[in-house]
Amino acid sequence: MQVSFSLYSKYNAPNIIPFKQSLLEDYKKQTPKQDPLEGDKLVISTPKEGLVKQNSFLHPNLKLKYKSNGERGVFATGEVKKGEIVCIFVGDIFTADELKKLPEDLQRKTLQLAPDIYQLASKNPNDTKAFDAAEYFNHSCEPNLFLTGNNILIAGRDIKPSEELTFDYGTSDTLGNPDIGWKCDCGATNCRGENTPDAYRGIIAKLSEKYGQERALDLVANYIKQMYLDEQ
């Protein structure tokens, strides 16, 4: 598959797959003494038991299960500490044109890496050999996970056993994404009601109030960070 990787440098996305073991080693060397989301540097740590490799890398204290509404979700089976890596998405890369050739349900399971570049963990969710629980992190307008780099989810706070793990799709999805435009009923007190292609602007503004803009821009996809800076 031929993909123009010039888009990657354009949108400052160094953490796109293939995931390098050296990156994981760098995370292990970082000290957890400071608040992971505060200070001069975003501190990311690995779980004590390491990460589980399916197709993507997952925190060991995770379980995929059905919710009361019949949908699947990812839940904690043990404690997940603030700042720990929860997931590193790994998968095949598709341009927007290539993505349109796949079934609609698979198109909606992609992670957007750039305006015209998408990543899909498994091409057939019914194939147990290709199955990837990372596809089932649900959206919340008040999530307990943050997206950093372009494909890494970290815990935004301490997460207790039995809690569902969610992230805000507005930190990864923008114009052109097949998963844009749906009505949101996440139940959060600050629910936006709809996932729009410009949601990232309000998300960054809100995160900036809490963490400052420099830190806030580390908590959205790299390509969105660059888009936002280009707009200023």
C-alpha positions in Angstrom: 0.0 0.0 0.0 1.5 3.3 -1.0 0.9 6.2 1.5 2.5 9.6 1.3 4.3 9.9 4.6 5.0 13.6 3.9 1.7 14.2 5.6 3.2 12.8 8.8 6.0 15.4 9.0 3.5 18.1 8.0 1.4 17.3 11.1 4.3 16.6 13.5 3.4 13.1 14.3 6.5 11.2 15.4 4.7 8.5 17.5 2.8 6.9 14.6 3.4 3.1 14.2 5.5 1.1 13.9 5.9 1.6 17.6 9.5 1.5 18.7 10.6 -0.3 21.9 13.0 2.6 22.6 10.0 4.9 23.1 8.7 2.6 25.8 12.1 2.5 27.5 12.1 6.3 27.5 8.8 6.3 29.3 10.1 3.9 31.9 12.9 6.2 32.7 10.6 9.1 33.5 9.9 9.8 37.2 6.4 9.6 38.5 7.2 11.9 41.4 5.5 14.9 39.9 1.9 15.1 38.8 1.9 13.4 35.3 -0.1 16.2 33.7 1.6 19.1 35.4 5.0 20.7 35.2 7.5 21.3 32.4 7.1 17.8 30.8 4.3 15.4 30.3 5.2 12.4 32.4 4.0 9.1 31.1 4.6 5.8 32.9 4.1 2.1 32.1 2.1 -0.2 34.4 4.2 -2.2 36.8 3.3 -5.4 34.9 4.1 -3.9 31.5 1.8 -3.7 28.5 -0.1 -6.6 26.9 0.4 -7.1 23.2 -2.7 -8.0 21.2 -2.7 -6.1 17.9 -2.3 -2.9 20.0 -0.5 -2.6 23.3 -2.9 -2.6 26.3 -2.7 -2.0 30.0 -2.9 -5.4 31.8 -5.8 -4.3 34.1 -8.3 -4.0 31.2 -11.2 -6.2 30.2 -13.6 -5.9 27.2 -17.2 -6.6 28.2 -20.8 -5.9 27.2 -22.6 -3.0 28.7 -26.3 -2.9 29.7 -27.2 -1.3 26.3 -25.7 -4.2 24.4 -22.6 -2.4 23.3 -19.0 -3.4 24.1 -16.7 -1.2 26.3 -13.3 -1.4 27.9 -13.3 -1.7 31.7 -10.7 -1.7 34.5 -10.2 -4.9 36.3 -7.7 -3.3 38.7 -6.3 0.1 39.5 -4.9 2.2 36.7 -2.7 5.1 37.9 -2.9 8.6 36.6 -0.3 9.1 33.8 0.0 5.4 33.0 -0.1 4.2 29.4 -3.5 2.5 28.8 -3.2 1.8 25.1 -0.9 2.2 22.2 -2.9 1.8 19.0 -1.2 -0.3 16.3 -2.7 -1.2 12.9 -2.7 -0.8 9.2 -2.6 2.7 7.6 -5.2 3.8 5.1 -5.7 7.0 3.0 -9.3 8.4 3.0 -9.9 6.9 -0.5 -8.7 3.5 0.6 -10.8 3.6 3.8 -14.0 4.2 1.8 -13.5 0.7 0.2 -13.9 -1.0 3.6 -17.3 -1.8 5.2 -18.9 1.2 7.0 -18.6 -0.4 10.5 -14.9 -0.8 10.0 -14.5 2.8 8.8 -16.0 4.0 12.1 -13.5 2.0 14.1 -10.5 3.9 12.8 -8.1 6.3 14.5 -7.5 9.4 12.5 -3.7 10.3 12.3 -3.9 13.2 9.8 -6.5 14.9 7.7 -6.3 12.1 5.1 -4.6 9.3 7.0 -6.3 6.7 9.2 -5.3 3.6 11.3 -7.3 0.5 11.7 -6.3 -2.1 14.3 -8.1 -5.1 12.7 -9.8 -5.5 9.3 -12.3 -8.1 10.5 -13.7 -7.7 14.0 -15.3 -11.1 13.7 -12.0 -12.8 13.2 -10.6 -13.7 16.7 -7.1 -13.8 15.4 -7.5 -10.2 14.1 -9.7 -9.0 17.0 -8.4 -6.0 18.9 -10.0 -4.8 22.1 -8.5 -1.4 21.5 -11.2 -0.7 18.9 -13.8 -0.6 21.7 -12.7 2.4 23.8 -15.9 4.4 23.8 -16.3 8.2 23.6 -17.1 10.5 26.6 -17.3 14.3 26.7 -15.9 13.9 30.2 -13.3 11.1 29.7 -10.8 9.5 32.1 -8.2 9.0 29.3 -6.3 11.5 27.2 -4.8 11.0 23.7 -1.2 12.0 23.4 1.1 11.8 20.4 -1.2 10.4 17.8 -1.9 6.9 19.0 -1.3 6.7 22.8 -4.0 6.8 25.5 -2.9 7.7 29.0 -4.9 7.8 32.2 -6.1 11.4 33.0 -6.7 10.4 36.6 -6.6 7.4 38.9 -9.1 4.9 37.6 -10.8 2.3 39.9 -11.7 -1.3 39.2 -15.0 -1.7 37.3 -14.8 1.8 35.8 -15.2 2.1 32.0 -12.3 3.7 30.2 -13.2 6.4 27.7 -11.6 9.1 25.7 -13.0 12.1 23.9 -13.2 11.4 20.1 -13.0 15.1 19.5 -9.3 14.9 20.4 -8.7 12.6 17.4 -11.5 13.1 14.9 -11.9 16.1 12.5 -13.2 17.0 9.1 -13.5 14.0 6.8 -13.6 11.4 9.5 -16.4 8.8 8.9 -17.2 8.9 12.6 -18.1 12.6 12.6 -21.6 14.1 13.1 -23.3 11.6 15.3 -25.4 12.6 18.3 -23.8 12.1 21.6 -25.6 10.6 24.6 -22.6 9.9 26.8 -24.4 11.2 29.9 -21.7 13.5 31.0 -22.8 16.7 32.7 -20.9 18.7 30.0 -22.0 16.6 27.1 -21.6 18.5 23.8 -24.6 16.7 22.2 -22.8 16.1 18.9 -19.3 15.2 17.7 -18.5 17.9 15.2 -15.3 18.4 13.1 -14.3 21.5 15.0 -14.9 20.2 18.5 -11.2 20.2 19.2 -11.2 24.0 19.5 -13.5 24.0 22.5 -11.8 21.0 24.0 -8.4 22.7 23.8 -9.8 25.9 25.3 -11.3 23.9 28.2 -8.1 21.9 28.8 -6.0 25.2 28.6 -8.1 26.6 31.5 -7.0 23.7 33.7 -3.5 22.9 32.5 -2.4 25.8 30.4 -2.3 25.8 26.6 1.1 24.1 26.2 0.1 21.1 28.3 -3.4 21.1 26.7 -1.9 20.7 23.2 -0.1 17.6 24.4 -3.5 16.0 25.2 -4.9 16.0 21.7 -3.6 14.2 18.5 -0.4 15.7 17.1 -2.0 16.6 13.8 -4.8 18.4 15.7 -2.3 20.3 17.7 -0.6 21.5 14.5 -3.9 22.4 12.9 -4.9 24.5 16.0 -1.5 26.3 16.0 -1.9 27.0 12.2 -5.2 28.7 12.9 -3.9 31.1 15.5 
